[in-house]
Amino acid sequence: MPYINLKLVGKLNKEQKEMIAKEFSDTLLKVAKKPKESLYLVIDEVAGENWAKGDKFFG
């Protein structure tokens, strides 16, 4: 069972999330021969004020 946890700064709309799920599941089917139904995908949308690179926050 493939499990993907995607973390990103900001918000996605429903259509964007559906496209991401489709692309991940298509890739796993094509490359790893894993059926689409086996994919678990969690998208964590993180506010910029909670995400930093070095000492610089994105928010």
N, C-alpha and C positions, 0 to 999 in steps of 0.2 A: 504494500500500500504506500504509494508516494505521498509525502506530506511536504507542502511548501508553505513557509511563513514569509510573506512579503511585507516589509516595513518601508513606509515612505512618508515624506513630509507633505502634509496637505490632505485635501479631500479629493476623492474620485466620485463621479456619478455612477449610477447603476449600469449604464451602457459601457462605461470604461471598465468597470469590474468584470462584466460579462465578457468583454473582449480579452481581458487579461486571462481569465479562466480558460477561455477557448484556446488561446495561443499556448498557454502552458500545457493543457491537456493534449492538444494536437502534437506538440513537440515530444511529450513523453510517449505518445503512441508511436510516432515516427521513429524516434531514436532508441527508446528502451522497450518498445513493444508492450507498454503498459496500457490496459484499457482505460478509456476516459473516466469510466465510473469509479475507478480505483483511486482517483486523485482527491486528496484533501487539500484545500487552499484556504489559508487565513490571511486576510489583508488587514494589517495594522496601520491605521492612518494616525500619524503622530503630529501634534501641533509643533510648529517651528520653534517655539520657545522652549520645547522639551528635547530638542535635537541639536547637537553641536558637532562641529568638526574642529578638533583642537580646542582653542578657546573662543571660537566664533559660533554663536547660535544663529540658526536660520530664521528665527522669528522676529 
